[in-house]
Amino acid sequence: MAIQNGHSPNGHSANGASGSVPVNWEHLARATAHPLRVSILEILGIEGGRVLSPSDLSQELQIPLSNTNYHVTELAKAGLIELVRERQVRGATEHFYRLPVSSESSMGGRERNGARAVNRQPAVAA
């Protein structure tokens, strides 16, 4: 393996330590290949991070809800956004998403009346 400027050909430092988080670039490229998905990520990142439903996003983007739902689902599958809470609306379940964050305190007072938080903790067997 040839080392140039202290880095191996794969971009990691020669001693194996890397100051960055490993990224699966192919996975990231596929997940953000559609311009609408990039727009959804940008909207969720406004003002330090927002919690929105696909319905909210479709209104802001002025596109059909079905298109928004599809792209939000694909972003969630890719782990680029996360489900925060759900609420019942006229017999359906409305889902709310945000960009992943390390701290739960960033939600602040953004929850709407009637919304319930989604428990993301794994079940522990006793």
N, C-alpha and C positions, 0 to 999 in steps of 0.2 A: 504494500500500500504506500503510495507516494504521499508525502506530507509537504504542503506548501503554506508558508506563512503561519505555521502552527495549526493548520486545519487539515483534516483528511478530505478526500474527494466528496464525501457525503455532507460536508459542511460542519461536522462536529469538531471540537478541538482535539488536538492530538492526544491529550491525556484522558479523553473520554468524557470530560465534564463539559456541559453546555449551559450557557446562561439563559437559554430560552426553552419554552415549552415545545415538545415535539408536535409537529403538525402533519397530518396526512393531507398533503396538498391535493391529491386526486379527489379525495372525499370532499374537501372544502370547495374545490372547483366545480364539482358536479352539483353540490348543494346550492351554490350561488350562481349557477349558470344562467338562470333566467333573470332579466332585469327587474321583474316584479319582486322577486325574492330579496334582491339588494334593497329595493325601496322599502320593503317591510322591515328589514333589519335597521335601516336608517331611521324610520319612523319610531320604532321601539327604542332607539337609542337617544332620541331627542330629550332635552332637559334632564340629562343624567340618567335616563332610563324610564320608560313608561310601561304600564300594564294595560294591555288592550285586548279586546276580543276580535275575532275575524270580522264581526259586524262593524266594530269601530274602525278597523283598518280599511274595510271596503268603502265606508263613507269618506274617509280621508283621501283614499286613492281614487275614488269615483270609478270603481270597477265592480262587476257583479260579485255577490257574496260567494257564489260557487267557485269562482276563480281564486278568490282570497283564501277560502277554506282549503283548497287543494295545496296551494303554495305554503300556507302556514303549517299544514300537516307534514309536508316534506321537510321544512326547516326544523320542525320538532323532532322528526325521525333522525335527522342529521345531528341533533344535539346543539343546534345553533340558537334555538330559543327553548324556553321551558314553560310547562304548564304551571301556573301559580294557583289558580282557584277555579271553581265552577259555581254556577248558580242556575236554578230552574227558572225558565222563562217560557210561559205559555206551553207547557208540556214538553219542552225541549231543554237540553242542557247547554248553557252558554259557557264556553271555555275562555279563560284569560291567560295571556302569555306575556313573557318578558324576555329580555336578553339574560343569559345566565349570569348570576352574581355570586360572590363568595359569602355575602352577608345577607341574612333575612331582614335586617333593619332597614334596608333601602326601600321597602314597600311603603313605609311611612303611612300616611292617611289616604292612600289611593284606593282602598277597597270600597266598593259600592255597597249600599244597603242590600241585604239579602244574599250577599256573596259569602261563600265559605272557603276557607283556605284549604288547599290540598296538602295532605300529609305526605311528604316526600321521604320520610324516614323508613328504612327497611324494617320489617317485622323481625323481632328477636325471639327465638325459641327459648323457653324457660327450662 
